[in-house]
């Protein structure tokens, strides 16, 4: 279907909508007579509404649900069919709270509690991480979160993890009112990385200290990109540590800082907008890559003085680099998977990735096959056929595209 007319389709297929601000649609609130609670939902931030609107137009729900299910399965959790809120099933589209009340709980002990606006899920970009965290909390603790409960007290309860639990008290928190919540898990993961490499205590802390300057803005995006692949392929994290993927991410961004790039690019890095790109290449200045450079315009607003389609998807350079760097097929699959995530990432942000769709990427034993529609041409397309030995680009008509 056309993306411009997919609102009704998205509501039916995904069960996730921007909700309704009409107090009559907020069934749980009007039944209790707490109409005053309804007014607070009328002031939803316009920026969040715009972001959700872009996500609807992009039609990215199938990708998000697929990846979310993979993550939940890796944690022995299950995503119920009605967990996402719509105006038809009277669930709050923004706020979710675990509760022991049977009327409010209903589905998997996770339901919008109209009187407890405890946790704010920013709809398009942090939805997956927040839901997984809340499901883990409900599963492990089965506790309710009241309206007057402090947000830090609730998030402190998320510490019941299996990852190096005995080491969690040794993690030095970052300064700030919510520092422990923001920093503890990432530090524990990197401590686990150091332990898996059989390093001494001094070498462990030296590794963590080396990563620390860029740890906060890189750890979340880097691991989020790899977690999906690991869960899908059932590969243990220790198998991936030999490649030092996360360490390369940190060093690439550190090199970008030392090269004194323009302010706009550094802002994009600090906002985690370019974190996933560093998974595609390990060169010091990864923004010089044709693939990365072609995407800088929608991300940082900089005018790219290049033909739009000339070298936008010349992934031969990246492919050859990965082949020289890694002989292991597993590492090559990570690079291919990162390209798929790149497409989904751009779609979620509501940006146009050179008229490219998720279904137009295919991987096989011979290489990568990417089809890109030329926007201002009639019945023409470009095929980028990538294999280990050659790079071929040819223009084809409508029949060739099919």
N, C-alpha and C positions, 0 to 999 in steps of 0.2 A: 504494500500500500504506500501511497504518497505520504511522506513524513508530515507535510503540512496539514493533512486531514486525519491524523492518527490519534487525536485526543481521545475519541470515544473508544477506539481500539485498545489504546493503552490502559484505559480505565477497566476494560473488561478483562484484558489478558494479564495485567500485572497486579491489579488490585491496589494500586498506589496512586493517590490523587492529591492535589493540593488542598482538598478539603473544602468545607463550607464555613463561612463566617456567620451564617444565620443561626440564631439561638434555637430555632425550631429543629434544626438538623442535629444539634448536639443532644442526642436523646438522653444520655446518662445524666447530663447536667440539669435539664429541665424537669426530669422526673423527681429529683431531689429538691427542686425549688431554688437551686443555687444559680439563678440567672446572672448574678454578679460575676460568676466565674466565666460566663460566656463572653463578656465584654473584653476580657483579656485576650481572647483569640482573634478579635477583630483588628488588633494592632500588630499582626505578624509583619516582620520586617519585609519591606518591599524587595530588598536585595535577595532574600531567600526565595521569595515568590518568583522573581525573575529567573533565578538560577534553576528552580524547579521547572519553570516554563521552557527554558532552553533544553533541559534534560528530556522533557516530553517530546519536543520537536525532534530531538536527535534520535528518539526511538531506541534508547539504550537499555531498556528495562530487561530484555532477555539476557543481555550480557551480564548485567548486575546480578540478576537472580541466579544465573548459572554459577558465577564466581562465588556468590554468597553461599550457595548450597555446598560448594566444594569446601569452603572454609568451615562451615558448620559441621559437615561430615567429619572433617579432621579432628574436631573437638567432641565428637560423639553427641552432637546436638541435631535438632531437627527443626526445620522451618515450616510452620503450619501454613496452610493455604490462605487463611484469613489474617495473617499477622500484619500485613501492610494495611494501612488505614485508608478508607475511602469515605465519602460522604454518605454512602448507602448503608454501610454496616455500622455507622455511628461511632467510628473510632477516631481518636484525635490524630491528625496527620503529622503533628510535630512532636508532641510530648508522649513519652512512654514511661511507665513506672511499674515495677514488679509489686505485686500486692498479694496478700493472703485472702482477700475478700473473694468469695466464689463468684459473686455477681460481676465484679470488675475483672476477675482473672480470666475465666472462660477458656481461652486458648493458651495452653502451655504456660500458665502462670504469668503471662506477659500481655497486658492489655492497657489501653489508655485509661488512666484513672483521672477523671475530670477534676477532682479536688486536689490532686497531687501533681503539680507541674514540676517534677523533680529533675528530670533529665531532658536536655534539649538536644535533639538530633538535627544537625545541619543538613538539610535534605540532599544536595546531591552528592557531595564529595566525601563526607565522613559517615555515611549511613552504614556501610558494611562493618566498619570497626566498632561503632557504637552498639549495633545490634548484637554482635558477637560478644562484646563485653557484658552487655546486660543479660544475655542468655546464660553466660557462664556464671554471673552473679546469682541469677535465679536458681540455676542448677545446684550451685555449691552451698548457698546460704538460705534460700527460701525465706528471705526477710522482706518486710515491707519498707517502703521509703515514703515517709509522710511529708506533707507540705512544709512543715517547720523544721525538717531535718536539714542539717548542713550538708552542702554538696560535697565537701571534702570528706566528711565522715562516710558518706555512701561510697565514694570512689576509693577510699582506703580499704573498703571491704573487698575490692577486686584483687587484693594481693594474694588470695588463695590460689596460687598457680603452682604447677609442677616443675617449672623451669628453675632449677637451682634455688629451690626455696630456702635452703639452709643458709644461702649467701645473701638473702635480700636485706638483712639488717646491716650489712657491711657497705651497701651502696651509698655513696655520698650524694645527697640530694642537691638539685640546683636551687639557687636562691629564688624565693618567690612564694606567694601564698599557696600555690598549688604545685610546688616544685616536685614533691615526692611522687605525685601521681603522674606527672609528665615525664619524669626521668628514670623512674626505678626500673621499668621493664626493659628499656633499651640498654641500660647498663648491665642488667643481669644477662641479657642475650649476648653481649660482647664478652662478659666474663665467661659465659659458657663456651664461646668461640675460643677464647684463650685456653680454657681447660681442655678442650677437645684437641688442641694442638700439642698437648703435653708440655706446656711451657712452665718455667719456674715462676714462683710468685712475683719476683722482680720483673721478669719478662711479661707476665700478664698485665701488671700495672703499667708497664712501659707501653704496651700495645693500646691499652685503654686511654692512657694519657695522650698518645699520638692521635687517636680518633676524636678526642673530646671536643676540640674547637668546632667541628662541623657535625658532631654526633646528633645534636638535637634536631636539626633540619633534614638530616639524611637518613637516619635509622628507620623512621616510619615508612617512607616511600620505598626505600630499598628492600626492606623485608616484606612489605606488602606485595611488591611485584614478584618476589621469589616464593612467598608462601603459597600463592595460588598454584604455581607450577609444581612445587614439592608435593602439595596435597593431591594434585591431579595425577601425578606420576608415582605417588607413594614412595618418594625418595626421602631418605632420612637427611636431616640438615647437615649431619657430619660429613656426608658424602660430597657436599657442595663447598665445604670450607677449604678444600685444597686449592680452589681457584682464587681465594681471597677476593671474592666479588665485592663484598661490602668495603673492604679496605681499599680496593681500587676506586670505589665510588668516592670515598673520602679524599683520597689523594688527587683524583681528577678535579674535584671542586676546589681543593686547596691550591692546586696549580692555577686554576682560573682566577682565584683571588690574588695570587702573587703576580699574575700578568697584568693586573690593574685594568680590568675591563670596564666598560662604561657602566654608569650607575643603573640604567634600566635592566641590563642583563643580571647584575648582582641582585637587584630586587627580585627578579624572577627566580633566581637560585634560592634566595632566602625564603621565598614563599613555597618552596617545594615544587615549583612548576616544571623545573628541568631535572629533577632528581632521577626520573625514570630514564632519561636520555643517556645518563652516564653508564647505564647498564649495557648500552649498545656498543660502546667503544671505550677503550682504555687510554686513548691518546691524551696528552696533557691538556690541550685546548680542544675539548670535544665539540665546541660550538663551530669549529672550522669544518666539521663534517658536512657534506652536502645535504644529508638528511636532516641534520639538526638545524643547519642554517636556513633551510627552507621553511622551518616551523617557527623561527624566531619572530616573524612579523605578527602572527596572531597572538603570540604570548607576551611580547614586550612592546608591541606597537611601533617597532622600528621598520622603516621602509627598506625592503630587500631589493637591491638593484640587480636583479637577475630575472631572466625569463622564467615565467612561473613553472613551466614544465620541462625546461631544458635539462637540469640536473637535479631536480627536486627529489627523485627517487633513485638516484644512482647509488644503490646499496652494495655495489661491487666492492667498493673500498672497505666497507665495514665487514662484508662477508670474508674477504681475503684476510683481513686482519685477524678475525676470529679463527680462521683455519690455521694461520701461522702460530697463533698464541696457544690454541688448545687443539690437541689431537683427539681428545675424548669427545665422543658423540654427545655425551650428556651436556657438556658445556656448549656445544653447538646448538642443542635443543633449547638451552636457556636463552641464547641470543635470538633464536626464532620466536620463542615465546614472548620475549620482550617486545618484539615488533608487533605481535598481536595485542599486547597490553597497550602499546603506544597508540594503536588505532582506537581501542576502547577508551583510553585516557583522553584523547582529543575529542572523541564523540561526547563524552560526559561533560566536557567543558563547553560544549556548544560551539566549537570551532570547526571550520571546514578543513578537512585533511586532504586537500587537493582532490575533491570529489571522490574520495575513496571510501568504500564501504567494508564493513567487517567480512561480509561473505565473499569479497573479491580477493581474499588472501588464501592461498592454499600451499601446504607444505607436502613434499614427498621426498623420496630417497634421492632424487636427482637435484633438488634445490628448492628455490622459492619462486612461486609464480604469482605475480601481482598484476592485476588489471585495473587501470585507472581511466575513467571516462574523461574525455576532453570536454570541458564545460561549454565552450562556445563553438563547437564544431558539430556538424550534422552527421549522425550515424558513423562516427569515428571514435576510436579508442586507442589507447596505448597499451601495449603488452610489454612488461618488463620480465624477461625470463632470466632467472639467475641460476647458474649451476656452478660447480667448483672450478670449471675450466674456462668458461667464457661468459660474456655478458652481451646479450642481444636485445635490441629494442626495435620494434617495428610497428608501423601504423596499420590497423586493420579496420574493416568495416563492421557493420552490425552483425553479419554472419560470423566473422572471426571472433567477436566478443562472446557470442553465444557458444 
